[in-house]
Amino acid sequence: MGDSYCSDCKRNTEVVFDHAAGDTVCSECGLVLESRSIDETSEWRTFADESGDHDPNRVGGPVNPLLGDVGLSTVISKGPNGSNGDSSLARLQNRGGDPERALVMAFKAIANMADR
């Protein structure tokens, strides 16, 4: 991983990152230098730009506690050829998003005003 100062060894030593525990450990003495680190890298490498396929990331936007449904909603996915299985469901899906979008924009405007 790299070198870091170990307070037990009193020098810069090579450290190892334990991905399972989230710990940064001194390779010389075994002292845990940092525990419960959060891995902010993506779950896997996506090659979406290279293949032209859809983006396989499984996460969406952040949860918003100010929305009535806490920002969680159902999305009707498209079929294999870009077609919707039932076009009436797709119309209802598109119709339902506008009030929520306006509310999110209003919250952003309020947050910008509060930051000034």
PASEBA-1860 file (N, C-alpha, C; in nm, 3 decimals):
! residues 116
1> MGDSYCSD> 0.083/-0.119/0.000/0.000/0.000/0.000/0.088/0.124/0.000 ~ 0.183/0.135/0.093/0.270/0.250/0.100/0.337/0.254/0.235 ~ 0.407/0.363/0.259/0.474/0.381/0.387/0.398/0.480/0.472 ~ 0.403/0.457/0.602/0.340/0.547/0.697/0.417/0.540/0.827 ~ 0.406/0.641/0.910/0.478/0.643/1.037/0.406/0.556/1.138 ~ 0.479/0.465/1.200/0.424/0.377/1.303/0.471/0.428/1.439 ~ 0.377/0.457/1.528/0.412/0.509/1.660/0.474/0.402/1.748 ~ 0.452/0.276/1.717/0.509/0.167/1.795/0.654/0.140/1.752
9> CKRNTEVV> 0.678/0.138/1.621/0.814/0.115/1.568/0.898/0.243/1.571 ~ 0.834/0.358/1.582/0.899/0.490/1.585/0.973/0.521/1.455 ~ 0.918/0.476/1.341/0.978/0.505/1.212/0.874/0.482/1.102 ~ 0.910/0.524/0.982/0.825/0.497/0.866/0.840/0.351/0.828 ~ 0.729/0.282/0.820/0.730/0.141/0.782/0.625/0.117/0.674 ~ 0.637/0.005/0.609/0.537/-0.031/0.509/0.409/-0.072/0.580 ~ 0.296/-0.026/0.530/0.168/-0.060/0.590/0.087/-0.143/0.493 ~ -0.003/-0.223/0.547/-0.088/-0.311/0.468/-0.232/-0.276/0.501
17> FDHAAGDT> -0.317/-0.272/0.399/-0.459/-0.243/0.421/-0.537/-0.374/0.422 ~ -0.605/-0.401/0.534/-0.690/-0.520/0.547/-0.829/-0.482/0.499 ~ -0.865/-0.524/0.378/-0.993/-0.484/0.318/-1.113/-0.539/0.394 ~ -1.101/-0.658/0.450/-1.214/-0.719/0.521/-1.250/-0.641/0.646 ~ -1.149/-0.598/0.722/-1.175/-0.526/0.847/-1.172/-0.375/0.829 ~ -1.113/-0.327/0.719/-1.100/-0.184/0.697/-0.988/-0.123/0.779 ~ -0.887/-0.204/0.815/-0.778/-0.158/0.900/-0.651/-0.135/0.819 ~ -0.574/-0.032/0.860/-0.441/-0.010/0.808/-0.345/-0.060/0.914
25> VCSECGLV> -0.261/-0.158/0.879/-0.178/-0.230/0.976/-0.030/-0.214/0.942 ~ 0.053/-0.190/1.044/0.198/-0.185/1.026/0.248/-0.325/0.993 ~ 0.328/-0.337/0.887/0.377/-0.469/0.847/0.491/-0.518/0.937 ~ 0.553/-0.430/1.014/0.664/-0.469/1.102/0.614/-0.525/1.235 ~ 0.527/-0.449/1.304/0.486/-0.489/1.439/0.340/-0.534/1.448 ~ 0.259/-0.506/1.346/0.119/-0.549/1.347/0.024/-0.451/1.414 ~ 0.074/-0.333/1.452/-0.011/-0.232/1.515/-0.113/-0.180/1.414 ~ -0.239/-0.170/1.457/-0.344/-0.114/1.372/-0.332/0.037/1.378
33> LESRSIDE> -0.290/0.098/1.268/-0.269/0.243/1.262/-0.400/0.318/1.240 ~ -0.489/0.260/1.164/-0.619/0.321/1.138/-0.721/0.209/1.124 ~ -0.834/0.223/1.193/-0.934/0.116/1.188/-1.062/0.166/1.125 ~ -1.138/0.073/1.073/-1.269/0.098/1.013/-1.267/0.206/0.905 ~ -1.169/0.197/0.818/-1.162/0.290/0.705/-1.274/0.260/0.608 ~ -1.321/0.362/0.541/-1.427/0.346/0.443/-1.365/0.345/0.304 ~ -1.392/0.241/0.230/-1.342/0.229/0.094/-1.437/0.305/0.002 ~ -1.390/0.414/-0.056/-1.475/0.497/-0.140/-1.459/0.466/-0.289
41> TSEWRTFA> -1.386/0.362/-0.322/-1.373/0.326/-0.463/-1.498/0.251/-0.508 ~ -1.517/0.240/-0.637/-1.635/0.172/-0.688/-1.629/0.023/-0.657 ~ -1.745/-0.041/-0.659/-1.752/-0.183/-0.626/-1.675/-0.268/-0.725 ~ -1.675/-0.228/-0.849/-1.606/-0.303/-0.953/-1.574/-0.206/-1.065 ~ -1.486/-0.246/-1.152/-1.455/-0.163/-1.269/-1.565/-0.181/-1.371 ~ -1.611/-0.072/-1.428/-1.723/-0.081/-1.525/-1.676/-0.069/-1.665 ~ -1.667/-0.099/-1.755/-1.616/-0.074/-1.886/-1.730/-0.026/-1.974 ~ -1.823/0.051/-1.916/-1.943/0.093/-1.988/-1.909/0.181/-2.107
49> DESGDHDP> -1.807/0.267/-2.094/-1.773/0.356/-2.204/-1.715/0.279/-2.322 ~ -1.646/0.170/-2.294/-1.580/0.095/-2.400/-1.677/0.007/-2.478 ~ -1.775/-0.051/-2.410/-1.861/-0.148/-2.477/-1.989/-0.086/-2.533 ~ -2.023/0.034/-2.488/-2.146/0.096/-2.534/-2.269/0.046/-2.462 ~ -2.252/-0.045/-2.366/-2.366/-0.097/-2.290/-2.409/0.004/-2.184 ~ -2.514/-0.031/-2.115/-2.563/0.053/-2.007/-2.465/0.050/-1.890 ~ -2.475/0.147/-1.801/-2.389/0.156/-1.684/-2.437/0.055/-1.580 ~ -2.354/-0.040/-1.536/-2.399/-0.144/-1.444/-2.400/-0.103/-1.297
57> NRVGGPVN> -2.375/0.022/-1.265/-2.376/0.063/-1.124/-2.514/0.039/-1.065 ~ -2.516/-0.008/-0.941/-2.642/-0.048/-0.880/-2.701/0.058/-0.788 ~ -2.633/0.168/-0.769/-2.681/0.266/-0.672/-2.739/0.386/-0.744 ~ -2.832/0.452/-0.680/-2.894/0.570/-0.736/-2.851/0.693/-0.660 ~ -2.934/0.794/-0.661/-2.905/0.917/-0.592/-2.918/0.902/-0.441 ~ -2.880/1.006/-0.369/-2.889/0.999/-0.223/-3.033/1.002/-0.176 ~ -3.057/0.946/-0.059/-3.190/0.947/0.001/-3.218/1.088/0.051 ~ -3.335/1.141/0.023/-3.373/1.274/0.067/-3.486/1.262/0.168
65> PLLGDVGL> -3.460/1.288/0.297/-3.564/1.273/0.399/-3.675/1.376/0.388 ~ -3.656/1.482/0.308/-3.758/1.585/0.296/-3.869/1.547/0.198 ~ -3.845/1.448/0.114/-3.948/1.404/0.021/-4.043/1.309/0.091 ~ -4.166/1.304/0.045/-4.268/1.220/0.108/-4.232/1.073/0.109 ~ -4.169/1.026/0.002/-4.130/0.885/-0.004/-3.984/0.865/0.035 ~ -3.926/0.965/0.103/-3.787/0.966/0.147/-3.691/0.956/0.028 ~ -3.736/0.995/-0.089/-3.652/0.991/-0.207/-3.644/0.855/-0.273 ~ -3.714/0.758/-0.218/-3.714/0.624/-0.276/-3.835/0.610/-0.365
73> STVISKGP> -3.817/0.557/-0.481/-3.930/0.541/-0.571/-3.907/0.419/-0.659 ~ -4.009/0.381/-0.732/-4.002/0.268/-0.823/-3.980/0.320/-0.964 ~ -3.891/0.256/-1.037/-3.864/0.294/-1.175/-3.899/0.176/-1.263 ~ -3.975/0.202/-1.369/-4.013/0.098/-1.464/-3.903/0.091/-1.568 ~ -3.835/-0.023/-1.575/-3.721/-0.036/-1.666/-3.768/-0.065/-1.808 ~ -3.678/-0.039/-1.901/-3.707/-0.066/-2.041/-3.672/-0.210/-2.074 ~ -3.734/-0.261/-2.178/-3.708/-0.398/-2.222/-3.574/-0.411/-2.291 ~ -3.542/-0.529/-2.341/-3.411/-0.554/-2.400/-3.380/-0.469/-2.523
81> NGSNGDSS> -3.478/-0.432/-2.601/-3.455/-0.351/-2.721/-3.493/-0.205/-2.700 ~ -3.495/-0.160/-2.575/-3.532/-0.023/-2.546/-3.682/-0.002/-2.543 ~ -3.760/-0.108/-2.555/-3.905/-0.094/-2.554/-3.959/-0.121/-2.415 ~ -4.066/-0.053/-2.382/-4.131/-0.079/-2.254/-4.231/-0.191/-2.274 ~ -4.242/-0.278/-2.176/-4.336/-0.388/-2.187/-4.479/-0.339/-2.199 ~ -4.513/-0.235/-2.125/-4.647/-0.180/-2.128/-4.633/-0.029/-2.135 ~ -4.669/0.031/-2.247/-4.648/0.174/-2.267/-4.732/0.258/-2.171 ~ -4.846/0.207/-2.125/-4.927/0.284/-2.030/-4.853/0.298/-1.897
89> LARLQNRG> -4.780/0.195/-1.857/-4.700/0.205/-1.734/-4.589/0.309/-1.750 ~ -4.528/0.313/-1.867/-4.421/0.409/-1.892/-4.475/0.552/-1.888 ~ -4.595/0.573/-1.944/-4.656/0.707/-1.939/-4.682/0.749/-1.796 ~ -4.733/0.657/-1.715/-4.757/0.689/-1.574/-4.627/0.718/-1.501 ~ -4.522/0.646/-1.534/-4.392/0.669/-1.471/-4.343/0.809/-1.502 ~ -4.352/0.851/-1.629/-4.305/0.983/-1.668/-4.391/1.094/-1.609 ~ -4.519/1.070/-1.594/-4.610/1.169/-1.540/-4.582/1.196/-1.392 ~ -4.541/1.095/-1.318/-4.523/1.109/-1.174/-4.397/1.180/-1.131
97> GDPERALV> -4.300/1.201/-1.218/-4.173/1.256/-1.176/-4.166/1.407/-1.164 ~ -4.253/1.483/-1.232/-4.241/1.628/-1.235/-4.260/1.696/-1.100 ~ -4.362/1.665/-1.019/-4.375/1.733/-0.890/-4.256/1.706/-0.798 ~ -4.206/1.586/-0.800/-4.091/1.552/-0.717/-3.968/1.631/-0.762 ~ -3.949/1.643/-0.893/-3.835/1.718/-0.946/-3.845/1.864/-0.904 ~ -3.963/1.922/-0.909/-3.981/2.062/-0.868/-3.950/2.079/-0.720 ~ -3.990/1.983/-0.639/-3.964/1.989/-0.496/-3.814/1.979/-0.467 ~ -3.744/1.892/-0.537/-3.600/1.879/-0.519/-3.530/2.009/-0.558
105> MAFKAIAN> -3.571/2.069/-0.668/-3.512/2.196/-0.712/-3.537/2.306/-0.609 ~ -3.656/2.306/-0.548/-3.686/2.405/-0.445/-3.596/2.385/-0.323 ~ -3.574/2.261/-0.283/-3.484/2.233/-0.170/-3.342/2.278/-0.201 ~ -3.297/2.258/-0.325/-3.163/2.302/-0.363/-3.152/2.453/-0.358 ~ -3.257/2.523/-0.403/-3.256/2.669/-0.398/-3.250/2.719/-0.254 ~ -3.325/2.656/-0.166/-3.323/2.693/-0.024/-3.185/2.668/0.035 ~ -3.124/2.555/0.001/-2.990/2.524/0.052/-2.887/2.626/0.002 ~ -2.899/2.668/-0.125/-2.808/2.770/-0.178/-2.825/2.902/-0.106
113> MADR> -2.949/2.940/-0.076/-2.973/3.064/-0.002/-2.917/3.056/0.139 ~ -2.928/2.940/0.201/-2.878/2.923/0.337/-2.726/2.926/0.342 ~ -2.660/2.887/0.233/-2.514/2.887/0.229/-2.455/3.026/0.211 ~ -2.534/3.122/0.171/-2.482/3.259/0.147/-2.453/3.330/0.275
END
